[in-house]
């Protein structure tokens, strides 16, 4: 067996060497030396990138900011603890997870927006904090996303769409850094401004915050949807959506929120909403946008609150579960 392996190894080395020698000879036949600059010029042979023989770092490797503070260990521990609180009932999906100080998201590289963003709220975390200054917050690209896949402010400029928060800035009042991180463009999606982002969607965000007056803990997952629409000419269903800017940032057709509230007797209630990304009459009741949670799961390809005990779930969209 050793003899066979050695023979195969020598054959492979010999073959590889022969290939290189033959390739070099072939190139030499079709080349001449430019006497003026001494450089060899090759004709009829395309310069093709060679396959690396050793492991390399892909150009698309995620760029993660590095820190060198002496208390880095304690910061990582605190972040891990906060993530475990936010994601107590499981991750909807595991594609390109990014954890921040006070929210967690899954990033969609192709569409340049999030698949989902998860938050955990309670009354204490939403108390007024005079040290928070939203005027200091700036929309900025998320440097933890590789340049190939991140969006930029220039993508939104002149597009007619707002940079709409998925994790709402008003949900993160514990620390200035928390609210500033909600302004990363990885937490944004193109939303119709007048009639949606600034009005009905904002009403839904405020409603979710008010739920902390009823429930001791509130968990909310927010994200985009791309809903198929029937073509009037041929009757077929198509998923069509606009993209904006040089980076082709996707404009979702709809947005969802799935909310779970923990009662004071440690039971749970769930509400699920889907809103079209279009102007909505501000007098339209939010209850008009409630949908069965499983319809969002099917449309988004995600599973929400998968680790939540169904025995503890007492209501869905205000209706008791029998």
C-alpha positions in Angstrom: 0.0 0.0 0.0 2.9 2.4 0.9 4.5 1.6 -2.5 1.2 2.5 -4.3 0.8 5.8 -2.4 4.4 6.7 -3.1 4.0 5.9 -6.8 0.8 7.9 -7.0 2.5 10.8 -5.3 5.5 10.8 -7.6 3.2 10.5 -10.6 1.2 13.6 -9.4 4.3 15.6 -8.8 5.8 14.6 -12.1 2.5 15.4 -13.9 2.2 18.8 -12.3 5.9 19.6 -13.1 5.3 18.5 -16.7 2.3 20.7 -16.9 4.2 23.8 -15.8 7.2 23.0 -18.1 4.8 22.5 -21.0 2.9 25.6 -20.3 6.1 27.6 -20.0 7.4 26.2 -23.3 4.1 26.9 -25.0 4.2 30.5 -23.8 7.8 30.9 -24.9 6.8 29.9 -28.5 4.3 32.8 -28.7 6.4 35.4 -27.0 9.2 37.8 -27.8 11.2 40.3 -25.8 10.6 44.0 -26.2 14.1 45.2 -26.7 13.2 48.7 -25.6 12.1 47.7 -22.1 13.3 44.2 -21.7 9.8 42.9 -20.8 8.5 39.6 -22.2 5.2 40.1 -24.2 2.9 37.2 -24.7 0.5 36.8 -27.6 -2.5 34.6 -28.0 -2.5 33.6 -24.3 -4.9 35.2 -21.9 -3.6 36.1 -18.5 -5.8 34.0 -16.2 -5.7 34.1 -12.5 -4.1 31.0 -11.1 -5.7 28.8 -8.5 -4.1 29.2 -5.1 -2.3 26.1 -3.8 -2.6 27.3 -0.2 -5.4 28.6 1.8 -6.3 32.2 1.3 -8.6 34.7 2.9 -11.6 35.4 0.7 -12.1 39.0 -0.3 -15.7 38.6 1.0 -14.6 37.7 4.6 -16.7 39.8 7.0 -14.9 42.7 8.4 -15.2 42.8 12.2 -14.1 45.9 14.1 -11.3 45.2 16.6 -11.0 46.7 20.0 -8.0 46.9 22.3 -9.5 48.2 25.6 -8.2 46.5 28.7 -11.8 45.6 29.8 -12.6 43.9 26.4 -13.3 40.6 28.2 -15.9 42.1 30.4 -17.5 43.9 27.5 -17.8 40.7 25.5 -19.3 39.0 28.5 -21.9 41.8 28.9 -22.7 41.6 25.2 -23.1 37.9 25.3 -25.5 38.2 28.3 -27.5 40.8 26.5 -27.8 38.7 23.4 -29.0 35.8 25.4 -31.7 38.0 26.9 -32.8 39.3 23.5 -32.7 35.9 21.8 -34.3 34.0 24.8 -36.8 32.3 22.5 -34.5 31.3 19.6 -33.1 32.8 16.4 -35.6 33.0 13.5 -32.7 32.2 11.2 -28.9 32.0 11.2 -27.8 33.9 8.2 -25.0 36.6 8.8 -25.9 37.3 12.4 -24.8 40.6 13.8 -25.0 41.5 17.5 -25.0 45.1 18.8 -25.2 46.6 22.2 -29.0 46.4 22.5 -30.3 44.5 19.4 -29.5 41.6 17.1 -30.0 41.3 13.4 -29.5 38.9 10.5 -28.1 40.6 7.4 -29.2 39.9 3.9 -26.1 40.5 1.8 -27.9 40.2 -1.6 -30.6 42.8 -0.7 -28.4 45.0 1.5 -30.9 45.1 4.3 -31.7 42.9 7.3 -33.6 39.6 7.1 -34.8 40.3 10.7 -34.0 42.5 13.7 -34.7 41.4 17.3 -35.2 43.6 20.3 -36.1 43.1 24.0 -38.0 45.9 25.8 -39.4 46.6 29.2 -40.6 49.6 31.1 -37.3 50.3 32.8 -35.3 50.3 29.5 -37.7 52.8 28.0 -37.6 55.4 30.7 -36.8 58.9 29.7 -33.0 59.5 29.7 -31.9 63.1 29.6 -28.4 62.1 28.4 -29.7 60.7 25.1 -29.2 63.2 22.3 -30.7 62.0 19.0 -29.3 65.0 17.2 -25.8 63.4 17.6 -26.9 60.3 15.7 -25.9 60.0 12.1 -26.9 57.5 9.4 -23.7 55.6 8.5 -22.6 52.5 6.7 -22.0 49.5 8.9 -18.3 48.7 8.7 -18.9 45.2 10.1 -20.5 44.4 6.7 -18.1 43.8 3.8 -18.0 46.7 1.3 -19.4 44.3 -1.4 -22.6 43.9 0.5 -23.2 47.0 2.5 -25.5 50.0 1.6 -24.4 53.6 1.6 -26.2 56.9 2.2 -25.7 57.7 -1.4 -28.0 54.8 -2.3 -30.9 56.5 -0.5 -30.2 60.0 -1.8 -32.7 61.1 -4.4 -34.5 57.7 -4.2 -37.7 59.1 -2.8 -37.5 56.6 0.2 -36.7 57.1 3.9 -34.0 55.2 5.7 -36.5 53.3 7.8 -35.4 51.9 11.2 -36.0 48.2 11.8 -34.9 48.4 15.4 -36.6 51.7 16.4 -34.3 54.4 17.8 -37.0 55.1 20.5 -36.6 51.6 21.8 -33.0 52.1 23.0 -32.6 54.8 25.7 -30.3 53.2 28.2 -27.1 54.5 26.6 -26.2 57.0 23.8 -24.2 54.3 22.0 -27.3 52.1 21.9 -29.4 54.7 20.0 -26.5 55.6 17.8 -26.1 52.0 16.7 -29.7 51.9 15.5 -28.6 54.4 12.8 -26.3 51.9 11.1 -27.6 51.4 7.6 -27.7 47.6 8.2 -30.6 48.5 10.5 -32.3 50.5 7.7 -34.6 49.6 4.8 -36.1 51.8 2.1 -39.5 52.9 3.3 -42.1 55.2 1.8 -41.8 58.3 4.0 -45.1 60.3 4.0 -48.0 58.1 5.0 -45.8 55.1 6.1 -42.5 55.5 7.9 -43.4 58.8 9.4 -47.0 57.9 10.2 -48.5 54.4 10.3 -45.3 52.5 10.8 -44.4 55.0 13.5 -47.8 54.4 15.1 -47.0 50.7 15.3 -43.6 51.3 16.9 -45.2 53.5 19.5 -47.8 50.9 20.2 -45.2 48.2 20.7 -43.5 50.5 23.3 -46.8 51.0 25.1 -47.1 47.2 25.5 -44.4 47.5 28.2 -47.2 49.1 30.4 -49.1 45.8 30.1 -46.4 43.2 30.0 -43.3 42.9 32.1 -41.1 41.9 29.1 -41.7 42.5 25.4 -39.8 40.8 22.6 -40.2 42.1 19.0 -38.9 40.9 15.7 -39.1 43.2 12.7 -38.2 42.7 9.0 -39.0 43.0 5.3 -41.2 40.9 3.1 -41.4 40.5 -0.7 -45.0 39.5 -1.4 -45.9 38.1 -4.8 -48.6 39.9 -6.8 -50.8 38.6 -9.6 -50.1 40.0 -13.1 -53.3 41.4 -14.6 -52.4 40.3 -18.1 -51.5 36.6 -17.7 -52.8 35.9 -14.2 -49.4 34.6 -13.0 -47.8 35.6 -9.7 -44.6 37.6 -9.6 -42.3 38.9 -6.9 -41.3 42.4 -8.1 -39.6 45.0 -6.1 -37.5 48.1 -6.8 -33.8 48.4 -6.0 -32.2 51.8 -5.3 -28.7 53.3 -5.6 -25.4 51.9 -7.0 -25.5 49.1 -4.5 -29.0 48.0 -5.6 -30.6 48.1 -2.1 -33.9 46.2 -2.2 -37.2 48.0 -1.5 -39.5 45.6 0.3 -43.1 45.3 -0.7 -44.2 44.9 2.9 -42.8 44.9 6.5 -43.7 42.8 9.5 -43.5 42.9 13.3 -44.0 39.8 15.4 -44.4 40.7 19.1 -44.5 38.6 22.2 -45.4 39.9 25.7 -44.7 38.2 28.9 -47.4 38.6 31.5 -46.8 39.0 35.2 -47.8 35.4 35.8 -45.2 34.3 33.3 -47.5 33.4 30.4 -47.2 34.9 27.0 -49.3 36.6 24.3 -48.3 37.1 20.7 -49.3 39.6 18.0 -48.2 39.7 14.4 -48.5 42.6 11.9 -47.8 43.1 8.2 -48.0 46.5 6.6 -47.6 47.3 2.9 -44.7 49.7 2.0 -47.0 52.4 0.8 -49.0 55.4 2.1 -51.6 54.3 4.6 -54.5 56.3 6.0 -53.4 57.3 9.5 -56.9 56.6 10.7 -56.7 52.9 9.8 -56.7 50.8 13.0 -53.5 48.8 13.6 -55.7 45.8 14.2 -56.5 45.8 10.5 -52.9 44.7 9.8 -52.9 41.7 12.2 -52.2 38.4 10.5 -51.6 34.8 11.6 -47.9 34.5 12.6 -47.5 31.5 10.4 -48.3 33.5 7.3 -45.2 35.7 8.0 -43.1 32.6 8.7 -44.0 31.1 5.4 -43.4 34.4 3.5 -40.1 35.2 5.2 -38.7 31.7 5.5 -38.2 32.1 9.2 -39.5 30.6 12.4 -40.4 33.0 15.2 -40.1 32.3 18.9 -39.5 28.6 18.2 -38.3 28.0 21.8 -41.4 29.5 23.4 -43.5 26.8 25.1 -46.8 26.6 23.3 -48.4 25.7 26.6 -47.4 29.1 28.0 -48.8 30.9 24.9 -52.3 32.0 25.9 -53.3 34.5 23.2 -52.5 35.2 19.5 -53.7 38.5 18.1 -55.9 39.1 21.1 -57.7 35.7 20.8 -57.4 33.0 23.4 -55.8 29.7 22.3 -58.0 26.8 23.1 
